[in-house]
Amino acid sequence: MPPGPETTADAADGDTVGRPGGPSSRSPRPPGPPAQPEASDRPQADDEQPEADASDASDGPDACDAHPDAVSAAGATASRPGGPTRITRLVRLARREARRTALAVVAGLALTASFPPYDLWPLSFVAVGALALLTRGRTARQGAWTGFAFALPFFFFLLRWLHVVGYDAVFGLSVVEALFIALLGAGLAVTSRLPGWPLWGACLWVAQEWARDRTPFGGFPWGRLAFANTGSPFTPLAALGGAPLVTFAVALTGGLLACALVAAWHLRGAAGDRVRAVRAALPAVEAAALAAAVVLAGYAVPVPTKAVDTVDIAIVQGNVQNPGMNFLGRPMMILNNHVDATLALAKDIKAGRAKKPDLVIWPENSSDLDPFQYAEAYDRIEEAVRAVGVPVLVGALVDHPGKPGYVDNQGIVWDPVKGPGASYTKQHPVPFGEYVPFRQQLSKVITRLQRVPRDFHPGDHTGVLQIGPARLGDVICFEVAYDEIVHDTVMAGARALVVQTNNATYGRTGQPEQQLAMSRLRAVEHGRAVVTAATSGISAVVAPDGKVLHRSAEFTRDVITTSIPLRDEITVADRAGAAPEWALAMVGLLSCAAAIMIGRRGRPDEKGQQ
């Protein structure tokens, strides 16, 4: 298990902080009777407090300013003969940190509740503020432990939909993701003594998401603060700087609220002195006012929705036999479900009960057999497409033409006259779900991985497809979570976005709602309508302003017919690309470097102490 945290005053490994006039800078005493040990030299009693709470960390009039001693760095010292053993010190540390760890766990659970399906978005910045307070004035290792204690329950309950694979998968992925938040906690602790610490903390949140979105195995962006705020006052900021700017605003709000609480705590020392009380209250008022301004800033951002043209579409949700890992049922069942639903739509059109669309969209894996290898599958798709009389975007798994044993996860434009045409192959297959890294070694240890018999091959181009009269951008399933893929698709000319997805494995677990929230953010970020087509739900239509216009129920057969806007205008976020994220992340990392340098410069020269 990770090592326990250590306090600034009494570190787990015997660390002490050298300060002028402190224990490490005393001059040798003349010979004589042994002096009584000072407080910092003697072992700490079990019932002693290791340090002041985070709320007591600021000494200056401005709670957002630095501690007078800046950022301190602990230097290791050897255990003294007769002193407490390492196990004893760890037990003491566990006792001292129990309350702080418990509060971090509660804050992490609060952050989970800010995400779908709960959607209590104000808890996102409340949880961020709580983590800022819990790491304020701590050492880097203490901050890392607090961050880990915060993140593990957060990810475990956020990703609980993975329990259909196994709770070991939920726990393993949660631990990996929590390690990034542990680094964030260390960074928050290090920068908490710098002036303007809420700003640096917000930049560090962006840096943490930047790293987590890219590594390992291409990253896993689930749990970004922006994805908890797809229907909040922060949402319009996505049109300016994408998901990273939304995350930054949420984290900055939480940090400023924490700053206001720290300043308010210092008001107790000004009781009875009106002048001191007013001066002490100003930082709290300023921080709270800035937090309110950040929350309301999104209302000043225009979210254009005016369309150049529209297109009539039909989304076919054919449904599956069973939820969970065995959703496929017998071969051809899922394909037949979508064919039958499309044939029913064709009958309604012929009878005048439904308007004929310009195109039809089927979800990911709507053909559970390769139509180019199985004539029966090909013929059934042909039957449905010719009956409805318009192009159909079909989702299918197709054998890779150049690499035997590999599969392409494709969206195929199927024309009623010309047959199959242009296609898009998923660029970002899911590790351990659609391909197995280190397959030869891991499959021997984790036999469950043998349920992924073949690896999916990544595509090499964006999903802009001409489907009837519309130029749409195809994004398959989890790809909607990745900034770069969606951005590149829009910049390649997509006038609206289509998310083909198969959530049958994770139905009724909250995962479909979490993925729909991502579609809502992408709509605002890129100023495009987003159509989600799912095998078993949730299929939906999202307007360019992020509002859900149509939404299907889960595990039902449904056909959604509607008109969506086609837009050519690109947003500021599209023009900026990844620049805001890189800039904010670099500021966060540089603030850590600056804090460490200031701490080292403030440390007394060890040679001068000898």
WOLINZI-V10495 format. One record per pair of residues at least 4 apart in sequence whose ideal C-beta (glycine too) atoms are under 6 Angstrom apart, sorted by the first residue. I is the first residue (numbers start at 0). GAP is how many residues later the second one is. If there is no record, write none. Layout:
i=I gap=GAP
i=I gap=GAP
This chain:
i=3 gap=8
i=3 gap=86
i=3 gap=89
i=3 gap=90
i=4 gap=92
i=4 gap=137
i=4 gap=140
i=5 gap=5
i=5 gap=6
i=5 gap=135
i=5 gap=136
i=6 gap=43
i=6 gap=44
i=7 gap=43
i=7 gap=131
i=8 gap=41
i=8 gap=42
i=9 gap=34
i=9 gap=40
i=10 gap=4
i=10 gap=63
i=11 gap=77
i=11 gap=81
i=12 gap=63
i=13 gap=63
i=13 gap=65
i=14 gap=59
i=14 gap=61
i=15 gap=61
i=16 gap=55
i=16 gap=57
i=17 gap=6
i=17 gap=585
i=17 gap=586
i=19 gap=5
i=19 gap=584
i=22 gap=17
i=22 gap=18
i=23 gap=585
i=24 gap=579
i=24 gap=584
i=36 gap=4
i=36 gap=5
i=42 gap=40
i=42 gap=41
i=43 gap=4
i=49 gap=46
i=51 gap=4
i=53 gap=79
i=53 gap=82
i=53 gap=83
i=54 gap=207
i=54 gap=210
i=56 gap=79
i=56 gap=80
i=57 gap=5
i=57 gap=204
i=58 gap=9
i=59 gap=5
i=61 gap=221
i=62 gap=196
i=62 gap=199
i=62 gap=200
i=62 gap=220
i=63 gap=132
i=63 gap=195
i=64 gap=130
i=65 gap=4
i=65 gap=127
i=65 gap=128
i=65 gap=129
i=66 gap=126
i=69 gap=123
i=69 gap=528
i=69 gap=529
i=69 gap=532
i=70 gap=122
i=70 gap=524
i=70 gap=527
i=70 gap=528
i=71 gap=527
i=72 gap=526
i=72 gap=530
i=78 gap=4
i=83 gap=4
i=83 gap=5
i=92 gap=4
i=96 gap=4
i=99 gap=34
i=100 gap=48
i=102 gap=31
i=103 gap=30
i=103 gap=42
i=103 gap=45
i=103 gap=46
i=104 gap=44
i=104 gap=48
i=106 gap=20
i=106 gap=23
i=106 gap=24
i=106 gap=43
i=107 gap=42
i=107 gap=45
i=107 gap=46
i=108 gap=44
i=109 gap=13
i=109 gap=17
i=110 gap=16
i=110 gap=43
i=111 gap=42
i=111 gap=45
i=111 gap=46
i=112 gap=5
i=112 gap=7
i=112 gap=10
i=113 gap=6
i=113 gap=7
i=113 gap=9
i=113 gap=10
i=113 gap=114
i=114 gap=43
i=114 gap=113
i=115 gap=397
i=115 gap=398
i=115 gap=401
i=116 gap=393
i=116 gap=396
i=120 gap=107
i=120 gap=108
i=120 gap=111
i=122 gap=4
i=123 gap=101
i=123 gap=104
i=123 gap=126
i=124 gap=125
i=124 gap=128
i=124 gap=129
i=127 gap=123
i=127 gap=126
i=128 gap=125
i=128 gap=128
i=128 gap=129
i=130 gap=19
i=131 gap=69
i=131 gap=123
i=131 gap=126
i=132 gap=125
i=133 gap=12
i=134 gap=8
i=134 gap=11
i=134 gap=50
i=134 gap=53
i=134 gap=54
i=135 gap=56
i=136 gap=55
i=137 gap=4
i=137 gap=5
i=137 gap=51
i=139 gap=46
i=139 gap=49
i=139 gap=50
i=142 gap=42
i=142 gap=43
i=142 gap=45
i=142 gap=46
i=143 gap=38
i=143 gap=41
i=143 gap=42
i=145 gap=39
i=146 gap=34
i=146 gap=35
i=146 gap=37
i=146 gap=38
i=147 gap=30
i=147 gap=34
i=150 gap=4
i=150 gap=27
i=150 gap=30
i=151 gap=22
i=151 gap=26
i=154 gap=4
i=154 gap=19
i=154 gap=22
i=154 gap=23
i=155 gap=18
i=157 gap=65
i=158 gap=11
i=158 gap=14
i=159 gap=10
i=160 gap=345
i=160 gap=348
i=160 gap=349
i=160 gap=350
i=161 gap=7
i=161 gap=8
i=162 gap=4
i=162 gap=7
i=163 gap=160
i=163 gap=161
i=163 gap=341
i=164 gap=4
i=167 gap=4
i=173 gap=4
i=179 gap=28
i=179 gap=32
i=183 gap=20
i=183 gap=24
i=186 gap=17
i=186 gap=405
i=187 gap=13
i=189 gap=402
i=189 gap=405
i=190 gap=6
i=190 gap=9
i=190 gap=400
i=190 gap=401
i=190 gap=404
i=191 gap=5
i=193 gap=401
i=196 gap=4
i=197 gap=57
i=197 gap=58
i=197 gap=61
i=199 gap=391
i=200 gap=54
i=201 gap=46
i=201 gap=49
i=201 gap=50
i=201 gap=53
i=202 gap=381
i=202 gap=384
i=202 gap=385
i=203 gap=384
i=204 gap=42
i=204 gap=46
i=205 gap=38
i=205 gap=41
i=205 gap=42
i=205 gap=378
i=205 gap=379
i=206 gap=378
i=206 gap=381
i=206 gap=382
i=208 gap=4
i=208 gap=15
i=208 gap=38
i=209 gap=371
i=209 gap=375
i=212 gap=6
i=212 gap=8
i=213 gap=5
i=214 gap=4
i=216 gap=214
i=216 gap=220
i=217 gap=210
i=220 gap=260
i=223 gap=23
i=224 gap=22
i=224 gap=25
i=225 gap=17
i=225 gap=20
i=225 gap=21
i=226 gap=290
i=226 gap=291
i=228 gap=5
i=228 gap=17
i=228 gap=21
i=229 gap=5
i=229 gap=287
i=229 gap=290
i=229 gap=291
i=232 gap=62
i=232 gap=65
i=233 gap=12
i=233 gap=15
i=233 gap=16
i=233 gap=64
i=234 gap=289
i=234 gap=311
i=235 gap=62
i=235 gap=65
i=235 gap=67
i=236 gap=8
i=236 gap=9
i=236 gap=12
i=236 gap=61
i=236 gap=64
i=237 gap=4
i=237 gap=8
i=237 gap=283
i=237 gap=286
i=237 gap=287
i=238 gap=62
i=238 gap=64
i=238 gap=285
i=238 gap=332
i=238 gap=334
i=239 gap=5
i=239 gap=61
i=239 gap=332
i=239 gap=333
i=240 gap=4
i=240 gap=332
i=240 gap=339
i=241 gap=241
i=241 gap=283
i=241 gap=331
i=243 gap=336
i=243 gap=337
i=244 gap=335
i=247 gap=336
i=248 gap=45
i=251 gap=42
i=252 gap=38
i=252 gap=41
i=252 gap=42
i=255 gap=31
i=255 gap=34
i=255 gap=35
i=256 gap=34
i=258 gap=28
i=259 gap=24
i=259 gap=27
i=259 gap=28
i=262 gap=20
i=262 gap=21
i=263 gap=20
i=265 gap=14
i=266 gap=13
i=269 gap=6
i=269 gap=7
i=269 gap=10
i=275 gap=4
i=280 gap=4
i=302 gap=221
i=302 gap=242
i=303 gap=223
i=304 gap=239
i=304 gap=240
i=306 gap=258
i=306 gap=260
i=307 gap=260
i=308 gap=257
i=309 gap=253
i=309 gap=255
i=310 gap=47
i=310 gap=158
i=310 gap=159
i=310 gap=255
i=311 gap=45
i=311 gap=46
i=311 gap=251
i=312 gap=44
i=312 gap=46
i=312 gap=251
i=313 gap=43
i=313 gap=46
i=313 gap=245
i=313 gap=247
i=314 gap=46
i=314 gap=218
i=314 gap=224
i=314 gap=245
i=315 gap=22
i=315 gap=25
i=315 gap=26
i=315 gap=46
i=315 gap=243
i=316 gap=222
i=316 gap=235
i=316 gap=241
i=317 gap=19
i=317 gap=20
i=317 gap=23
i=318 gap=18
i=318 gap=217
i=318 gap=238
i=319 gap=7
i=319 gap=14
i=319 gap=184
i=319 gap=215
i=319 gap=216
i=320 gap=8
i=320 gap=12
i=321 gap=4
i=321 gap=5
i=322 gap=184
i=326 gap=177
i=326 gap=178
i=327 gap=40
i=328 gap=4
i=331 gap=4
i=333 gap=34
i=334 gap=32
i=334 gap=33
i=334 gap=42
i=334 gap=45
i=335 gap=4
i=337 gap=24
i=337 gap=28
i=338 gap=41
i=338 gap=45
i=340 gap=216
i=340 gap=218
i=341 gap=42
i=341 gap=46
i=342 gap=44
i=344 gap=214
i=345 gap=41
i=345 gap=42
i=347 gap=5
i=347 gap=6
i=348 gap=5
i=348 gap=7
i=353 gap=207
i=357 gap=110
i=357 gap=111
i=358 gap=31
i=358 gap=32
i=358 gap=108
i=358 gap=109
i=359 gap=28
i=359 gap=32
i=360 gap=32
i=360 gap=137
i=360 gap=172
i=361 gap=4
i=361 gap=32
i=361 gap=33
i=362 gap=32
i=362 gap=137
i=362 gap=170
i=362 gap=171
i=362 gap=172
i=363 gap=31
i=363 gap=112
i=363 gap=113
i=363 gap=136
i=363 gap=137
i=363 gap=138
i=364 gap=30
i=364 gap=137
i=365 gap=29
i=366 gap=4
i=366 gap=10
i=366 gap=29
i=368 gap=5
i=368 gap=8
i=369 gap=28
i=369 gap=29
i=370 gap=6
i=370 gap=7
i=370 gap=10
i=370 gap=25
i=380 gap=13
i=384 gap=7
i=384 gap=29
i=384 gap=31
i=385 gap=30
i=388 gap=27
i=389 gap=78
i=390 gap=22
i=390 gap=24
i=390 gap=76
i=390 gap=77
i=391 gap=22
i=392 gap=18
i=392 gap=74
i=393 gap=18
i=393 gap=20
i=394 gap=16
i=394 gap=105
i=395 gap=14
i=395 gap=16
i=396 gap=10
i=397 gap=10
i=397 gap=12
i=399 gap=6
i=399 gap=8
i=399 gap=57
i=402 gap=54
i=404 gap=49
i=405 gap=49
i=405 gap=51
i=406 gap=47
i=406 gap=49
i=407 gap=17
i=407 gap=49
i=408 gap=17
i=408 gap=47
i=409 gap=13
i=409 gap=15
i=410 gap=13
i=410 gap=63
i=410 gap=89
i=411 gap=8
i=411 gap=11
i=412 gap=8
i=412 gap=9
i=412 gap=52
i=412 gap=54
i=413 gap=6
i=414 gap=6
i=421 gap=43
i=423 gap=39
i=423 gap=50
i=424 gap=34
i=425 gap=33
i=425 gap=50
i=426 gap=31
i=426 gap=32
i=426 gap=58
i=427 gap=51
i=428 gap=5
i=428 gap=6
i=428 gap=27
i=428 gap=29
i=429 gap=4
i=429 gap=48
i=430 gap=6
i=433 gap=22
i=434 gap=20
i=434 gap=21
i=435 gap=13
i=435 gap=16
i=437 gap=4
i=438 gap=4
i=441 gap=4
i=441 gap=7
i=442 gap=6
i=442 gap=7
i=461 gap=26
i=461 gap=27
i=461 gap=30
i=462 gap=10
i=462 gap=11
i=462 gap=26
i=463 gap=9
i=463 gap=28
i=463 gap=29
i=463 gap=30
i=464 gap=7
i=464 gap=9
i=465 gap=5
i=466 gap=5
i=470 gap=22
i=470 gap=24
i=471 gap=24
i=471 gap=26
i=472 gap=16
i=472 gap=21
i=472 gap=24
i=473 gap=24
i=474 gap=4
i=474 gap=5
i=474 gap=11
i=474 gap=24
i=475 gap=24
i=476 gap=24
i=478 gap=6
i=479 gap=19
i=479 gap=38
i=479 gap=39
i=480 gap=37
i=482 gap=4
i=485 gap=36
i=488 gap=5
i=489 gap=4
i=489 gap=36
i=489 gap=84
i=494 gap=71
i=494 gap=72
i=495 gap=32
i=495 gap=33
i=495 gap=68
i=495 gap=70
i=496 gap=31
i=496 gap=33
i=497 gap=33
i=498 gap=20
i=498 gap=33
i=499 gap=33
i=500 gap=33
i=501 gap=33
i=502 gap=9
i=502 gap=31
i=503 gap=31
i=503 gap=32
i=505 gap=5
i=506 gap=29
i=506 gap=47
i=506 gap=48
i=511 gap=26
i=515 gap=22
i=515 gap=24
i=518 gap=11
i=518 gap=13
i=518 gap=23
i=519 gap=22
i=519 gap=26
i=520 gap=4
i=521 gap=4
i=521 gap=8
i=522 gap=7
i=522 gap=19
i=522 gap=21
i=522 gap=23
i=523 gap=22
i=524 gap=48
i=525 gap=48
i=526 gap=17
i=526 gap=40
i=526 gap=44
i=527 gap=16
i=528 gap=15
i=528 gap=35
i=528 gap=36
i=529 gap=12
i=530 gap=10
i=531 gap=7
i=531 gap=8
i=532 gap=6
i=533 gap=4
i=533 gap=5
i=535 gap=19
i=536 gap=15
i=536 gap=16
i=536 gap=17
i=538 gap=13
i=539 gap=8
i=539 gap=11
i=540 gap=8
i=540 gap=9
i=540 gap=21
i=541 gap=6
i=542 gap=4
i=542 gap=6
i=549 gap=10
i=549 gap=12
i=551 gap=6
i=569 gap=4
i=575 gap=4
i=577 gap=4
